[in-house]
């Protein structure tokens, strides 16, 4: 079961604005909510040109996303800057995201940090979260875990789900801060209850491992399924693995294959390996060596050492592909070069140099 969950980076999603002093703004906001972007643009444009910062920020959002207009990063930058220069915190944060991502402008982490700080000074939680990331990664500023935690906590205390997850992650792992699993789990739970898929998956991992709580594999599966149903590939893989080995539930190869398929379709390499193995063994589906090889190859081509080894073995066996010792050894070497001991052992048994 995969546990590869880490501290979260910048969330480069632009935010729409819902408040303005202009009475006509409500027409544009209503159009935006119902997905009538052409009308939203028509309503916001004259207000933005008249200097309304909320309308300018919404124009920046619509141009950035290409909603109701052709996507245009330069126009998005222009409108966000106009609003940001009027101290509009959402626009300031969006402008910072543009500098951080290099959207419509060269990447400039110092300038991104500047705008995040301006937005955060208004108490805007997404900007506080972004500052937490910038300090942690040392982007535009000297790396400081202390400052990262301070800003992350400010955002978390305002209910920002990604910040709650990051703060929980830091505390659970003692990641640059004093180890506090109990408090960390509390923050992860808060984020999970806001339907944050990464937090839900991590909470599942905590229940599976007994971190900060008694081991409860059924509860772990419950949280995996919540995140999996929202489309998060790692949770889909973990759910598949739980069904495959009977962790918290009876073994169900059909359900395991179903969740592996969903994760594999999103490019999750370990899910591709396990889905291929289920095709190879005929577990939860009709045995099909060619289909197994297809999934092993996808994983191998993505650089997954286990996928490389599995593909190499199929070439050596001639199952699902024509038997080809040279090609099999080639894939085993790729896996061995990445440090996979089983691949090295297989090469030694073939009397080949790892």
N, C-alpha and C positions, 0 to 999 in steps of 0.2 A: 504494500500500500504506500503510495507516494506521500511524503511529508514535506515536499519542496515548497514551503510557504515562507515568504521573506517580507522584510520591511517594504512598504509600498512607496513608489515614487510619485512624481507630479501627476496629478489628474488633469490632463489637458482637455477638459470639457468646458466650453464657454457657457456662461450663465446668462439667462434672460432677465430682464428687469421688469418689475411689476408696479412701480410707483412713480408718479410724476405729478407736478403741480398743474399741468395742462389738462383741462377737462376732456379734450379730444383724445388724449392718450388712451382712455379706456376702450375706445373703438379699436385701436391697434392691438391692445392687449387681448381683447376678446377674439379678434381675428387670429392672433398668434396661438391662442389656446385651442381654437378649433381647427388649426392646421391650414388656415386660409392665408398663406404667406404673402401672396400678391397684394391682398387687401391690407395686411399688416404693414408692408413696405409703403403702400400709398398713404396710409395714415401717419406713419412715423416720419417719413421723409420731410414734409413741410415743418413739422415740429422740431426735428433735428436741425434743419437749416436755420430755424429761428433761434437755435441755441439751447434747446431743452436737453440736458445731459442724459436723462433716462432714455429718451428717444434716440439719441446718438448712440448710446450703449447697445440698444436693441438693433440699430442699423448695423453696428459692428458685428453683433452676433449673427444676424441674418446673412451678411456678406461672408462671414467666416465659414458658415455651414452651407452656403449656397441654397438658401431657402427663399423662394419667391424672386430670386435674382441669380445670375450666374455667379458661381463662387469666385470671389476676388479678394485675395489676402491684402492687397494694397488698400482697397476701399475699407476693409475691415479694420486695418491698422489706423486709417485716417479717422474713422468715426470713434473708435475706442480711444484714440489719443485726445480728440476734442472733448469727450466726456471726462476722461481721466484728468485732464488739465483743469477741469472744473471740480476736482476732488470727488468724483463719483467713485465709490470704492469698488463696485462691481467692474466698472470699466478699467479701473486701475489694475485690478487683478487680471482681467482678461488681456490687457496690454502686456502685463508681465509674462503671462503664458505665451504670448506671441514672441516675445524676445527670447524666452527659454527654449521654444521649439523652432525658432527661425522661420516663423510664418510671416511672410511679407517683409522680412527684415533679416539681416544676418544675426545668427545666434549671438546673444550678448547677455551673459549671466549676471553681470554687474548691473546692467540696466533692468533686467528682470527682477533682481533682488530689490532694487530701488522702488519699483512699482508695487511689489508685494508688500514692502514695508509701509508705503503710503496707505495701501488698502487695509493692512492689518492695524494701522493706527486708529482706524475707524471701528475696530472691533469685528471686522469682517472675517468670519471663521475660515472660509476657503483660503484666504490669503495667509492666515495664521498657519494653516496646515502646510501651504506651499513653502513658507519660511522654514518650517520644521524640516522639510525635505532638503531645502537648499543648505541649511546649516549642517545637516547630517552628511550630505554628499560633498560639502565644501565647494559649492557652485557659486561663484561670485563673491565668496567670503571665505575666511579661514574656517576649516571644519571644526565644529563644536557640538559634541553630543549633548552637553549641558543646555546650550541654546536651542538645539533641536527639540529636546524634551520639553523645554519651557514653552515653546510656541505650539508644539503638538498638544500639550496639555490644555493650553488656552482654547484651542479649537475643539478638542474633545469635550471640554466642560460646557461648550455651547451646543453640543449634540452632533458635531460633524463626524459622520460614521467612519470615514477613512482615517481620520485622526484618532478616533477611539480605538480602531484596530491597531494602528501603528504604536500608540502608547501602550496598549496591552501587550503587543509583541515585544516591545523593548523591556517591559517589566518582567514578563514571563521568562525571557531569555537572559536577563541581566545584561542586556545589550547596551553597554556604556552607562548604565544606571544601576543602582542597587537592585538585586534580585528580589522580586516580590510577586510570586506566582498568584497568590490570592487576589491582590489588587489587579494584576494583569488580566486574570480571567474575568473579573468584573467588567473591565473595559471591553474586552473581546465580546462578551455577552451583550453589552449595550449595542455594539455595532451590529452583531448578528441579528438582534431583535429589530434592527432597522432594515433588514433584508440585504445586508452587505454580504455578497457571496463569498468573498475571501475570508471575512470574519467567521461566517457560518462554517466554512471548511476547516479553518483553524480550530474553532470550537470543537468540531467533530474530532480532530486530531487530539485535542486535549482530553476529551472523554475516552478516546481509544487508548491513550497512553497513561491515563490517570494523572495528568498534570493539573494540580490545584483542585482535584476532585477524585472521588473513587472511580476506578475504571468502570465504564458503562458502554459496552459496545452497541447496544440497541440505541442509546441516546446519541452515540457517535454517528450511527447510520442515519438517524433522523435528521441531524444537521447536514450531513453529506447530501441527503436527498433534497433538502430545501435549496441548497446551493446548486445542485445538479439540475433541478427543474428550471432554474433561471438561466441555464446554459453554460455554467462555469465548468470548463473541461477537467480541471483537477478534481473537482468534487464528483463529476461523472465517473472518472477513473476510480476514485476511492470507493464510490458506491458499488461499482462493478466488482472491485476486489473484495468488498465485504460479502456480496452475494456469492462470489466464487468460492470463498473459503468458509462461509457460514459464520461470519463475524457479526453477532447480534441478531442473526436470523438463520433459518435453515438454508443450506446450500441450494442455490437456484441458478443453474447454468444459463437458462434462457434470459433471466434478468441480468446476470453478469454480462452476457454477450450484448444485450441491448444497451447497457450503459457504456461498455467498452467501445461499442460502435459509435456512439454519440461523441465520446471523447476523441476517438481515433479520427473521426471525420473532421475534427477541429485541429488535427495535427499533433495531438498528444502522443509522443513517441512510445512511452511505456504502454499506453492503451493499445497502440498499434501492435506492439510485440505480443501482448496478452490476447488480443483479438486474433492475431495470426496463429497463436498457439491453440486457441479454441477451435479454429478451422482445421488445424493440423490433427487434433485429437478427436474432432467431431463432438465437442462438448457444447450442448445447447443449440446445435446446428448440424447440418449434413457435413460430413468430413469432406474437405476440399483443399488439397495440397497447393493447387495453383493460387487459390485465394489466400492461403496462408503466406505463400511467397510474396504475393502482392503487398501485404501489410508489413512483412519483414523488410521488404525493399524500401517502402516509404520511410520506415524508422531508420534503416541503415543510411539512406541518402540524406537524412536530416542530421547524421553524425552520431546517432545513438549506438554505443558500443555493443549493447546487448542485441540490438537489431542486426548489427553487422555480423555478430557471431552466429545468430540464428539463420541469417541468409547464407552465410558461408557453409553452414552444416547442410542446408538443403542442396546446395551445389555439390557437395561431397557425396550426398546420398542419392542425388538424382530424383528428388521428390518435388514435384511442382515445377521443376526446371530440368532441362537436359543435364545429365551428370557432367561436371566440369571441375576437375580437381584444381586446376590452376586458378580458376575463378573463386573456388571455395577457399583456397589458401589466401588469396588476395584479400577477401573479406575478413578472414580470421586475423590476418596481420593488422588490418585497420583497427579491429577491436583490441588486439593485443597492444598496439601502439598507444591506445588510450588507457592502458593499465588494467584491462579486464583479465583477471587471473585464469578464468575458465578458457578463454581464447588462447592464452599462452600455453596452457596445459594441452589443449587440443593440438596445437602446432607441434609441441614436443612429442606427442604420441604419434604424429605423422612423420616424425624425424625431420621436421622443418625448422629453420631458424625463426624464432618469434619476431 
